[in-house]
Every structure is written in C-alpha cells, then in structure tokens.
Amino acid sequence: MTNLLGVIKSSTQAVVFSVQIAVALVVLVTGCGSSDVEERHDSGSPVAQTTDAVGQAENETQPDFADLRDLDPALSKSEREIIERFALLTSQKKATTFRSNKWLGILNLQYPTDAWIIQEMIFEIKPDFIVETGTYHGGSAAMWAMLLEQVNPKGRVITIDIRDRGEEARKLPIVRERVDFVLGSSTDPKIVADVVERVKGTRVMVILDSNHTREHVLAELAAYAPLVPVGSYVIVQDTGGIMMQKPNPGPRQAVDEFLKSHPEFKPDRSRERMLLTMHPKGYLRRIF
Ligand SMILES: C[S@@+](CC[C@H](N)C(=O)[O-])C[C@H]1O[C@@H](n2cnc3c(N)ncnc32)[C@H](O)[C@@H]1O
C-alpha cells in the first residue's frame, strides 16, 4: 500500500512537472507571458497604441505620418512597418530609453545607432574641428572629444548653446582638454564669425542639434555648411526617422530647402544602414 501510494505520488509529480514544462515552452515560443498579456489589454500600452498607429500609417488619407519620418525609399513596406512600430515604442518610452542615456556620466541625447555611425564618420574623416550646435549637458561633446583624441591629436569640439548646463561635463579631463563651450545662439552673427575665424583652413565636421525649427536650421546651414570641406559632412539632426520630427516644419524641410540651392551637398543615405536613425536624409556629404 505504501509502495502504491509512493508510485501514485511520484507519477502525479511527474505529470505536474511535464505540464509545467509544456506551459513554459508555450510561453517561450509564443512570447505570451502574463505581463505581455496585461500590456496588450491596456489601451494606453505601447503595444496597443503601436498597432493602431501603424494601421493609420497604412491609410493613404494620413500621408503626413510616414512622410514625417522620411524613411529611406529603398526600404520595403514590411521593413517600414517594423520601423514604424519601433518608432512609436521609442517615442512613448523615450524618457526611459535614449533620453536617459549618459556618456561618462553626462546626459547624451544621441540615439545609439546614430552615435555609432557618427563614430565611423569621425574615424574616416578625422576632423580637426567638430562644430556642434546644441550642447545640452555636454554628453555628446564628450563623446566626440573622446573619439577625436583617438583619431586626430589636434582634434577639438566647439559646442554652442544658449544655456550652460555643462558644469558636470567640464569636470571630465577629456572635456577640459578638447571641448570649447560657447554660450549664445548658434546663429548670432558674432558667434558665427568667431567660429568661422577659429576653424579657417581646417578639416571641419558640423553637427546641427539645437533649435529644430525650419528657419533656425536653415540659418545654421547658411552659417556653418560653407566650413565643411569636400568629403566631410553637415549632419542635420532630428529630421524624422524613429522619432517623428518636431517641430513641423523642422529640420527635414530645412534640408529640402537647402539642397535646392546647394548641389555641392548630397544626403548620404548609406549612413542610415542601421535602419534606426533619427536623421533620415540628414547626413549631408559635401561632394564638390
Ligand atoms: C537636443 S538638445 C542638444 C543635445 C546634445 N547635442 C546631445 O546630443 O546630448 C538641444 C539644445 O539646443 C539648445 N538650443 C536651443 N536654441 C538654441 C540656439 N538658438 N542656439 C544654440 N543652442 C540652442 C537647447 O538649449 C538645448 O540644450
């Protein structure tokens, strides 16, 4: 009898164990864990909103949606859909995703895939100066400075902002050594003249990431694009991609306008190869 009870007990345990394994496998294969189910049933959840918005994007009567992202036309419809879904998720979770990113402990708003691409460009071009408009806390300037240190012993960053939030960044030795902070508007004629004077005759790369209105970006392009030699770039940031461009009209319209009268610059869409970019059509290469 004791033996019989023992056999029943161990058989029951084996059945329970098998059922547990089977449930675990279903969860693994389908991805339907309980938290995921809760999220899908929450109308305010990223997944729920993403699905709705992608539905809208497919609707021909909503042309501004995908258009504002200005994704590479070479992408297929299904590739665009995946990017759209991820873009919405990124927008909804931006506070805890890229907006919380830090470089050497300093807030840095560069999206990681774009930062990687810019790293490759800095290695290729080895600029003497990177002129950055929009310092924020200085995390991006610190990143460019570290890269420059490796590729060009003379390389420096000039970063311009109307607000000084760089106190923490300036405690970093690399920032003290290689970053010049300029306080004021990037389109202030005195500031432009000062920057032009400083970088004259050197290899310059420009990154525009300050006020994102169309007019301001156009004024920045007029001021700083002429500093860029053939083979180097002006990177107009936040033209769309995985973040919907804000404001609208903004950097993308500035790029379109600028290109009409500046055939010497061409958007280098190969820099969008990581698919997730905030600067579609914004990597402007000087070709002559
Ligand atoms: C997007 S943040 C820059 C982010 C920074 N490049 C990074 O990746 O961490 C934009 C910055 O532009 C600055 N800004 C706004 N208007 C400006 C102007 N007219 N000239 C220079 N900077 C400006 C803001 O104060 C803000 O710090």
The ligand as an SDF file (V2000), in Angstrom:
LIG
                    3D

 27 29  0  0  0  0  0  0  0  0999 V2000
   18.6050   68.3730  -28.4590 C   0  0  0  0  0  0  0  0  0  0  0  0
   19.4750   69.3610  -27.3010 S   0  0  0  0  0  0  0  0  0  0  0  0
   21.1560   69.0150  -27.7080 C   0  0  0  0  0  0  0  0  0  0  0  0
   21.5600   67.6160  -27.3550 C   0  0  0  0  0  0  0  0  0  0  0  0
   23.0110   67.2900  -27.4070 C   0  0  0  0  0  0  0  0  0  0  0  0
   23.5840   67.5690  -28.6900 N   0  0  0  0  0  0  0  0  0  0  0  0
   23.1750   65.8180  -27.1050 C   0  0  0  0  0  0  0  0  0  0  0  0
   23.1810   65.0180  -28.0400 O   0  0  0  0  0  0  0  0  0  0  0  0
   23.2460   65.4790  -25.9220 O   0  0  0  0  0  0  0  0  0  0  0  0
   19.1660   70.9450  -27.9390 C   0  0  0  0  0  0  0  0  0  0  0  0
   19.9160   72.0680  -27.2610 C   0  0  0  0  0  0  0  0  0  0  0  0
   19.8630   73.2100  -28.1080 O   0  0  0  0  0  0  0  0  0  0  0  0
   19.8780   74.3510  -27.3140 C   0  0  0  0  0  0  0  0  0  0  0  0
   19.4250   75.5000  -28.1160 N   0  0  0  0  0  0  0  0  0  0  0  0
   18.1590   75.9330  -28.3500 C   0  0  0  0  0  0  0  0  0  0  0  0
   18.1800   77.0190  -29.1440 N   0  0  0  0  0  0  0  0  0  0  0  0
   19.4780   77.2620  -29.4340 C   0  0  0  0  0  0  0  0  0  0  0  0
   20.1430   78.2510  -30.2040 C   0  0  0  0  0  0  0  0  0  0  0  0
   19.4780   79.2220  -30.8370 N   0  0  0  0  0  0  0  0  0  0  0  0
   21.4910   78.1900  -30.2900 N   0  0  0  0  0  0  0  0  0  0  0  0
   22.1950   77.2310  -29.6500 C   0  0  0  0  0  0  0  0  0  0  0  0
   21.6160   76.2770  -28.9030 N   0  0  0  0  0  0  0  0  0  0  0  0
   20.2770   76.2980  -28.7780 C   0  0  0  0  0  0  0  0  0  0  0  0
   18.9990   73.9860  -26.1350 C   0  0  0  0  0  0  0  0  0  0  0  0
   19.3020   74.8130  -25.0220 O   0  0  0  0  0  0  0  0  0  0  0  0
   19.3570   72.5020  -25.9240 C   0  0  0  0  0  0  0  0  0  0  0  0
   20.3490   72.3580  -24.9340 O   0  0  0  0  0  0  0  0  0  0  0  0
  1  2  1  0
  2  3  1  0
  2 10  1  0
  3  4  1  0
  4  5  1  0
  5  6  1  0
  5  7  1  0
  7  8  2  0
  7  9  1  0
 10 11  1  0
 11 12  1  0
 11 26  1  0
 12 13  1  0
 13 14  1  0
 13 24  1  0
 14 15  1  0
 14 23  1  0
 15 16  2  0
 16 17  1  0
 17 18  1  0
 17 23  2  0
 18 19  1  0
 18 20  2  0
 20 21  1  0
 21 22  2  0
 22 23  1  0
 24 25  1  0
 24 26  1  0
 26 27  1  0
M  CHG  2   2   1   9  -1
M  END
$$$$
